[in-house]
Amino acid sequence: MNFAKLPLVLGLLLSASRVFATPDASPSILVSVPDQKMVLVQNGTRIAEYPISTSRYGVGDRFGSYTTPLGWMEIAQKIGQGSPLGTVFKGRQPTGEVLRPNAPGRDPIVTRILWLRGIESATRNAYARAIYIHGTPVERLIGRPASYGCIRMRSRDVAEVFSRVNIGTRVDITNAPLQRALSTFAAL
């Protein structure tokens, strides 16, 4: 082996990795419970905002409480890639049924699922509790607490967020108003 050419080869590999690397990292997600809003933040800048619904039972991370956990989490799994808007999921599997927004009847999980994993003690139960960011057919309730612990979104909004984030994307759910939370969030 000719070790004299090793620095040249390493230099070429590093240059190639910069050319093929993705320039933008996935944005982070900030959810404000009092404002019932989600924002995507990238490089300290708000790039998108969506109305959401958190739990009708308040905040917390206790099993059986149906509350929305507060604190830092990350996206552990993305489920539903390519499914039509309104696709119904049961046990995280598509059932074949598709519901339109505000269809009468029950309130299943639809369109996409972003399964959250807690990364601090205050959110340690989120994954086992199956806390998701997901679509809902009951879009008329978006903007007020209506869920059983998850973050609900309109189908078109959750599909957009799904396409913009990755596994490992950081999620902060806070009990602070959005403006105050954003100033703290941007400083991290």
C-alpha positions as CSV (number, residue, x, y, z in Angstrom):
1,M,0.0,0.0,0.0
2,N,1.3,3.5,-0.9
3,F,0.8,5.6,2.2
4,A,2.3,8.7,0.5
5,K,-1.0,9.3,-1.3
6,L,-3.2,8.9,1.9
7,P,-3.5,12.6,2.6
8,L,-4.6,13.3,-1.0
9,V,-7.2,10.5,-0.8
10,L,-8.5,11.8,2.6
11,G,-8.7,15.3,1.2
12,L,-10.8,14.2,-1.8
13,L,-13.1,12.2,0.5
14,L,-13.7,15.2,2.7
15,S,-14.4,17.5,-0.2
16,A,-16.9,14.9,-1.7
17,S,-18.7,14.6,1.7
18,R,-19.2,18.4,1.7
19,V,-20.7,18.3,-1.8
20,F,-23.1,15.5,-1.1
21,A,-24.1,16.5,2.5
22,T,-27.5,18.0,3.1
23,P,-27.1,21.7,3.8
24,D,-30.0,22.1,6.1
25,A,-30.6,20.1,9.2
26,S,-34.1,19.2,10.2
27,P,-35.9,22.1,12.0
28,S,-36.8,21.7,15.7
29,I,-40.4,21.7,16.9
30,L,-41.8,24.0,19.7
31,V,-45.3,23.4,21.0
32,S,-47.0,26.0,23.2
33,V,-49.9,24.6,25.3
34,P,-51.4,27.9,26.3
35,D,-51.4,29.2,22.6
36,Q,-52.3,25.8,21.1
37,K,-49.7,26.4,18.4
38,M,-46.7,24.6,17.0
39,V,-43.7,26.3,15.3
40,L,-40.9,24.9,13.4
41,V,-37.6,26.6,14.2
42,Q,-34.5,26.4,12.2
43,N,-31.2,28.2,13.0
44,G,-33.1,30.3,15.5
45,T,-35.7,31.4,13.0
46,R,-39.4,30.5,12.9
47,I,-40.0,28.9,9.6
48,A,-43.6,27.7,10.0
49,E,-46.5,27.9,12.4
50,Y,-49.6,25.6,12.8
51,P,-52.6,25.4,15.1
52,I,-52.7,22.2,17.2
53,S,-54.7,20.6,20.0
54,T,-53.1,19.2,23.2
55,S,-54.9,17.2,25.9
56,R,-58.3,18.1,27.2
57,Y,-57.0,16.7,30.6
58,G,-54.1,19.1,31.0
59,V,-50.4,18.4,31.2
60,G,-48.3,15.7,32.7
61,D,-46.5,12.4,32.0
62,R,-48.3,9.9,34.3
63,F,-49.5,6.6,32.9
64,G,-53.3,6.5,32.5
65,S,-53.7,10.3,32.8
66,Y,-54.4,11.2,29.2
67,T,-52.3,14.3,29.7
68,T,-49.8,15.9,27.3
69,P,-46.2,15.7,28.7
70,L,-44.2,18.9,29.1
71,G,-40.5,19.1,28.2
72,W,-37.9,17.8,25.7
73,M,-38.6,14.9,23.4
74,E,-37.4,13.7,20.1
75,I,-39.1,12.0,17.1
76,A,-38.5,8.3,17.6
77,Q,-40.5,7.0,14.6
78,K,-42.3,8.4,11.5
79,I,-45.3,6.4,10.4
80,G,-47.5,6.9,7.3
81,Q,-45.1,8.0,4.6
82,G,-47.0,8.2,1.3
83,S,-50.4,7.4,2.8
84,P,-53.3,9.5,1.5
85,L,-54.5,12.4,3.7
86,G,-57.1,11.1,6.1
87,T,-55.8,7.5,6.2
88,V,-57.0,5.9,9.4
89,F,-54.4,4.1,11.6
90,K,-55.1,1.6,14.3
91,G,-52.1,0.2,16.3
92,R,-49.9,2.4,14.0
93,Q,-51.1,0.4,10.9
94,P,-53.2,1.8,8.1
95,T,-56.7,0.2,8.1
96,G,-57.5,1.0,4.5
97,E,-60.1,3.5,5.5
98,V,-59.7,7.2,4.5
99,L,-61.7,10.0,6.3
100,R,-62.3,13.5,5.1
101,P,-61.9,16.4,7.5
102,N,-64.7,16.7,10.0
103,A,-66.3,13.4,9.0
104,P,-69.0,12.5,11.5
105,G,-68.5,9.7,13.9
106,R,-65.5,8.6,15.8
107,D,-62.1,10.3,16.2
108,P,-59.2,8.0,15.0
109,I,-55.6,8.8,14.4
110,V,-55.2,9.8,10.7
111,T,-52.7,10.8,8.0
112,R,-49.3,10.6,9.7
113,I,-47.8,9.7,13.1
114,L,-44.7,11.2,14.6
115,W,-44.0,9.0,17.7
116,L,-42.3,10.9,20.5
117,R,-39.7,9.6,22.9
118,G,-38.9,11.6,26.1
119,I,-35.3,12.6,26.6
120,E,-35.6,14.0,30.1
121,S,-37.1,12.7,33.4
122,A,-40.3,14.9,32.9
123,T,-41.0,13.1,29.6
124,R,-39.7,9.6,30.3
125,N,-43.1,7.9,29.8
126,A,-44.0,9.6,26.5
127,Y,-42.9,6.7,24.2
128,A,-44.5,4.0,26.3
129,R,-47.7,6.1,26.6
130,A,-47.7,6.3,22.7
131,I,-47.6,10.1,22.7
132,Y,-47.7,11.2,19.0
133,I,-48.0,14.2,16.8
134,H,-50.7,13.0,14.5
135,G,-53.6,14.0,12.2
136,T,-57.2,14.1,13.3
137,P,-60.4,14.1,11.3
138,V,-62.0,16.4,13.9
139,E,-60.3,19.5,12.5
140,R,-63.0,21.8,13.9
141,L,-61.5,21.3,17.4
142,I,-58.0,22.3,16.4
143,G,-56.9,25.3,18.4
144,R,-58.3,24.2,21.7
145,P,-57.4,21.3,24.1
146,A,-59.2,18.2,22.7
147,S,-56.8,15.3,22.6
148,Y,-56.1,12.4,25.0
149,G,-52.5,13.3,25.4
150,C,-51.2,13.6,21.9
151,I,-50.6,16.7,19.7
152,R,-53.3,16.8,17.1
153,M,-53.0,18.6,13.8
154,R,-55.0,19.1,10.6
155,S,-54.2,16.4,8.0
156,R,-52.5,18.7,5.6
157,D,-50.4,20.3,8.3
158,V,-49.2,17.1,9.9
159,A,-48.3,15.8,6.4
160,E,-46.2,19.0,5.8
161,V,-44.5,18.7,9.2
162,F,-43.8,15.0,8.6
163,S,-42.0,15.9,5.3
164,R,-39.8,18.5,7.0
165,V,-38.6,16.6,10.0
166,N,-36.4,13.6,10.7
167,I,-36.1,10.8,13.2
168,G,-34.2,12.5,16.1
169,T,-35.8,15.9,15.5
170,R,-36.0,17.7,18.9
171,V,-39.5,18.6,20.2
172,D,-40.1,20.9,23.1
173,I,-43.7,21.1,24.6
174,T,-44.0,24.0,26.9
175,N,-46.6,25.6,29.2
176,A,-45.2,29.1,28.2
177,P,-46.8,31.5,25.8
178,L,-45.3,31.2,22.3
179,Q,-43.4,34.5,22.2
180,R,-41.7,33.9,25.6
181,A,-41.0,30.2,24.7
182,L,-39.5,31.2,21.3
183,S,-37.0,33.6,22.9
184,T,-35.8,30.9,25.3
185,F,-35.9,28.2,22.5
186,A,-33.9,30.3,20.1
187,A,-31.2,30.8,22.7
188,L,-30.6,27.0,23.0
